[in-house]
Amino acid sequence: MRKGIKKALAKTYDDAFTCYVKGKWDEAKIGFEKSIALWPKDNLSEALLKYMESNNNTPPPDWKGYKYFDE
């Protein structure tokens, strides 16, 4: 999956995803936006941003570090 993607993009996405899992969505939002700026076809970051926005960028009270996407 990461073949051909610059290390900066991989690090940016990984850092953002770590924040997302930990419930630090303000930081995750910034990271995913940077990831998209580096690679506009980053559909996963876009999906995570949309999910976070649908929750006002606040993890649900029962946040377990993941969201199952059935789409």
C-alpha positions, 0 to 999 in steps of 0.5 A: 500500500505504501509503495511509492508514497513518501516517508513524510506522508506515511509519518504524517498519516501514522501520527494522525491515526495514533491521535485518532485512536487515542481520542485526540481528535483535534490533533488527528484532524490537523494531521489528516488534513496535512496527509490529504495536502500531501496526497489528495487521493487519501480517501481513508483520511477523508473518511476519518475526517468526515466521521470525526466531523459528524461527531463535532470532532469529539470522540463519543463517550464510549470511544474504544479507539476504533470505528467500524466502517461498513461502507 
